[in-house]
């Protein structure tokens, strides 16, 4: 029984869940976070109310941060990354960018994703027109309490368009995956806009709506039935401006007619890219990436959270677009596997 | 090369000019036919709210365009242009001009309610059809049909007296629709009726044209019905932003 600490990389929902799960069974953990504070995307990008709980990110994820920061079994290393990693399962050694050296029995990568950068779709006006914003920016407008306003002049938008699949399902820019949560998040944002600004009309332009599972009732149906959000099947061709308002161009596929409709604000429902650091993470940890650039997973049936290298586990959006709830669940599963390894009780795989 | 999507070109969008010169180029005649753009340039967001405010239209915002209503529709089987799914979309997105193109077929719904049972989201498409027809009428887009005028005359008499009087219905209907009362078939019918009618009945009919018979104690019922109908009408007209008598042919209740 080596009982060396488990190295958890990344302090977002998955990393916080893994560290807490390990600490709760008495396992020493080193949590390495490259940013100056814990919380990951929900905290660092200023998310408002989370899907599906409806709790504010600062409360829900903030509580996860609190219980890890105050836990004596978790050694939190902020503004640090793993510079070098070597060894074998049960006896790894990591060198951190701050010079510290960590002995680790196992590692759990909870390195998350990177928001798609909308400037990569210039035809949709982000970076050209100030009133073209991203879902992350709208989340910030709501969570900061300032409300949804046009960045150009601070006015309340009378008409808002949300464009889905920005940076998702788009072979033109090498992003074939569905980012899974943007439909639901957009429905949620649409309802929040309608709640704050009841006179504002919100239109969602979609290719398919994927508010999967139980999100159907709570988001897709509710946004239409209670909040009168309108869904139009059309992938927008371009966003321009007439000098006063934004103009979106596209085809209304149900009417088979071209549309050029004025809007006050256009919101990009940005997708989840592989973490920009994934290539260097793969090199540092000696693990493989899957074809889209996310961290590759082993078989899920025997042991959830395996990478291509024994002793290194992975959880959450590092492996592909993922919800917060599922990231947390995966992190706990990976923590269990890491814990078993550190205590030299290998979990039997289905194949064995 | 053949013109693809030729079905998208609408006759009213073809513009041919007898004499037109643009920048010194003669573009007159058939060979210089222009096609007006099909682009939709704005949404009219009022329409959905207006039709939602009319009886039957309340749940229109639930529709997700599955097409179950159109697929189950009795009238659509006969007339493919009768497409409830499509109209619901036009209303929801506020494409008024597109909706008005079909104003003369929307009322053809036969209220079989197959759509009501097929709809997975309880939109109540049959109600939406009724609300839309009502909306078209209130907005003055469709004139009242003769049968509507007949129904109104019938209803007005029942409301006023609790009874109907056939002779009066026919007289008033013919007056309102500006048809001559002395028509050959009508005279023939009246004569045959008169020939076989018992004397007492003929006397009563004659009397009832002079003295209007009423259901005993009707005035309370009349006032209640009148109040309710007026209240609903005021509510609906307000929802559509219409003034008291705008777009409406006068409906007068006798006493």
Interface residues (C-beta under 8 A of the other chain):
Chain A: X201 X203 X221 X224 X225 X228 X230 X231 X232 X233 X252 X254 X255 X256 X257 X258 X259 X260 X261 X262
Chain B: X8 X37 X38 X39 X40 X41 X42 X43 X45 X48 X59 X61 X62 X64 X65 X86 X89 X90 X92 X93 X95 X98 X121
